[in-house]
C-alpha cells in the first residue's frame, strides 16, 4: 500500500508530521462507500479553528489528523461517482455534506444531518465533527464527491493560480458568507473586525457586494496596510482613540450600517488593554458602532 503522511495533533501546543494510513473508500466507521474519491493533496491551509485545537481550547483527541482546507487531484474514484475522474483538480469545501438530507436540500450544508452520528454537521480533521480524517496530509478521502467537490475546468490554468484558488476551500467563502449575512449591499457602510485572511476576504467581498465604505480594524499594522492597498479605510486598535472616535473621523458619524466579526473568541482588548484576552471585546465594540437593529455577522473559522 502507498505511504501517506499527515499533521497529527498530539497535545496542547504540540503537533507532528507522522506516517498515517493511506485513505480508503470507507466512512469513519469503516463501512465501504462508492460515492467518494481519494485525492492527492496539492495545497492546504492552516485555519484559525485548527489553532483553537492546537492551543488546547477544545476536547480534540491525541492522534487527530488536522486540516479542512484542501485542494487536490483525483487519483481514485468510487463506482458511483459520475462527474469526476482520475486527474481532475478540485477544491474541497471545509464541511462534509451528503447533499441528500433535508438541511442539505435547503442549502444548509454546514449542518448536514447524516455525516456525523454525534450531532448535525461534519468537517475534515476537526474535533467532534464526524471523525473524517483531515487534509493536512499527502492524501485524503472525500465522500459524496459529486456533491462536495468543485472541479476546476482548466487544470493547467488553475495550477498557475493555485495559491489564490486554495482559498476557495474555506477562507474566501467564509468571508463572503459573513458579508452576505451582515446584509452588505450597494451604498452600505461596513466595519470588518480583524484583518486576517478571513477579514480581508470579507472586506473584498463587501466591495464586490457594492458597499460604499469598507472599514477594517486590527492591531497589526502590516495587515492594515494590506487592507488599504485595495481601497479599504482602516482603524488601528492599538491607539488610545476609541473605535467609535476613529469611525467618526472616517465617516463623520459614529455609526456604521453593518459589521462582520472576523476575529473570534480569542480576541484582545483595545488600546491600553491590547495585551489582555477579552473574548467579548469584538461583540461589545460592534454593538457600540452599529446602527440599532442592524445585522451583525459572525462567520466561522475565526
N, C-alpha and C positions, 0 to 999 in steps of 0.2 A: 504494500500500500504506500502511496506517496506520502511524503512528510508534510508537516504543517507546523507553523509557529504562531503564537499569539501573545498579546499583552494580558497578563494574568494579575488580578488583584489578590494580594496576599494578606495585608493587614493595613490599618490606617497609616498612610504615608508611604506605603511600600507596594510597588508593582514590579513585575519582572517579565521579560520575554522568555517564554518557555515552549518546549515542544508540546503540542496538543494534538488531539485526534483529528485526522483528516475528515472533513464533513461527509456525511452520507445523506441520502434522501429519506430522512426519518424525522419525525417530530421529537420534541424534548422527552417524550415518554418512550421513545424507541420504536414507535409504530411507523412502518414504511409508508411513504406518501408518493404520489405520482404527479403532483402539481407543482413541485419545486424544481429549483435549479441549483447547481453548485457554481460559485463564482471564484475566479482568481481575482483577488483584490488589487485594483490599480491605484486607488488613493483612498485615504480615510482621514477623518479629523478627530481631534480631541474636543469634547463638548464640556461646557460648564457643569452639566449634570454628571459627567464622569468624575469631575473634580469633587463633587459632593461626596461620592462614594469613596474616593481615594483619601479624602480628608477625614473619613470616619464618621460622617454625618448621617449614614444610613445603616441598615442591617445587612449590607452586602456580604455574602459568604466568601470565605477564602476560596480561591480557585475559579472565581468568576472571570470569564474572558470578556474584556471590555469592548466597546465600540458599536455605535449605532449610526454612524455617518459614513456610508460605504458607496464607492463606485467600483464596478468590477466588470470582468469579461466572462461570459458564459462558457464554461468548459464541459458541462453536462446538463442535460435537461430531462425531466421526468416524462413518462409516456403521455401524460395528459396535457403537457404544455404545448399550446397551439401557435403562439405568436412570437416565440423566441427560439433561437437556435444557437448552436455552438459558434463562438466567435463574436456574438453580439456584445456591444458595450452598453452598460446600463447604469442608471442611477437608482439607488435603493432608498426609499423613504425610511425615516428612523423607526416608524411604528410598523408592527406586523399586523396585517389585517386580512380577513378571509374574502371580503367582497360579497359575501352571500347573506350575512345576518342582517337584522333589522337596522342596527346603527350604521353598518357599512353602506346599506342602500340609502340611508339618509345623509350620506357623505360625512358621517361622524366616525371616520376610520380609526381615530385615536382611541376610541372606546369600543373596539370590536368585541363581540360577545363570545367568540369561540376560540380564540388563540391563547387564552390564559385561564387555567382552571381556578386560580385564586380570586380573580376579580376581572372586571372588564378592562380591556386594553393590554396590548403586548408590545414589546420592543426588544431589539437585539442587545445583548450584553448589559442588561440593567436589572437591578435588584427588584424582585417580586413582579417581574413583567413577563412571566411565562416560561422562563428557562431557555430562551432562544440564545444560542451561542453568538457572541459578539464578533464584529468585523474588523477589529484592530488585529488583523491576522493575515496570513498569506492566502487562505481560502475560507469561504463561508457558505453555508446553505441558506437559501431564501425560499420560503414556502409561498404558495399561491402566486407563482411568478407572473402569470399573465395579468393578474390584477395589480400586483405590487410594483412591478418594475417599469421604469421609463427608459425605453430604448433610444439611444442617440442615432439618428438616421444616417449620419456620415461619421464613421468611426475615426478616420484619419483626421478630419477637421476637428472632431471633438477632442482627440488626444492633444492637439495643438493648444487647446484652451482648458486642459484638464484641471488646472489649479482653480480656475473660475467655476467650471462645471461641477466640481466636487461639492461646492456649496449648495447645490440643488437638493442634496440628500436631507438637509436639516436647516443649515444656517440661514440661507436666504428665505425659504418658505416660512420659517418661524418669524422672521422679521416682517415679512409681508402679511402673514396672518395677524400679527399684532396691529399693524397699521389698519387693516380691514376692520378688526374687532373694535378698534378705537374710533371708528367712524370717520376716518380721514377721507376727505373729498375735496373737490375744487373750492379754492378760496379759504380753506381752514388754516388755522394756526395750530402747530403741533409741537409738543415737547416730548423728546425721547430721552429717557433717563438711562445713561450708560452708552459709551462709545466703543464697546467691544464689537466683535463680529456681528452679533445679532442686532445690536443697537444701530450700527452703521447700515445694516441691511434694512432695518425698519425705517431709518431716515431716508434712504434711497427709495424705498417703496412708497413712503409718504409723498415724495416728489413725483413719482410715477402716477400716483393717485390724484395729483392736482393741488396739493397743499400750497398755500400762498407763502407761508414761512415755516421752515422746519428748524427747530432749536434743539441742539444736543448738549446734554450736560454730563460732565465727567470730572475726575480728578487727575486724569492722565493727560498731560499737555500734548504729547505726541499724537494721541488718539483724537484730541480735539482739533489739532492741526489737520488731520486727515479728514475729519468731518467738514471743516471749512474748505478743503480742496475741491469738494464737489457741490459747494453752494449752500451749506448749512450755516446758520448762526450758532454760536456756542456760548456756554456759560461754564466757568471754571469754579468747581465746588470746593476748591481749597482756599478760596478767597474769603475774607471776612464778610463781604457783601452777601446778603441772603439771596436765595434763589429768586424770591419774589422781586427783590430790588434789581437783579440782573435781567429778569424777564421784562420788567418795566422799562429799563434802558433800551431794550431792543424793540419792543412793541409800542411803547408809550402808554400801555395799560398793564396792570399787574395780573392779567388773566389770559389763559390760552383756551382754545376750543376743545382740545382733546389731548390725551397723553398716553405714552406707552412705557411700561416698566421693563427695561432690558438689563436690569441689574440682578434682581432676585433677592433671596433672603440673606445672602452673605454680603449685605450692604454695610457701608460705613457711614458714620455721621459726617456732617458738613463742617467746613471752616475749622475752628479750633478742636472739634471732636472728630476730625477726619481719620484719626488713628484707631478709633474705637469701632467695634462692630455693633451696628444698630439695625436689627433686622427689619424694623418698620420704618426706617428713615425714608425710603423712596415713596412708599404708600402715603405717609404723612405729608411729604412735600408735594406730591401730586394733587392731593386733596386741597392743599392751600392755594395752588395756582390755577386749577382747572375750573372752568365755569360750572356753576351749580347744575346738577343733573346731566352734565356732560359725560361721555363714556371714557372709561379708563381701561386699558388693555394690559394683560399680564401674560405674555406668551411664555411657553415653557422653555427649557434648556437655558436658563439664566443662572 
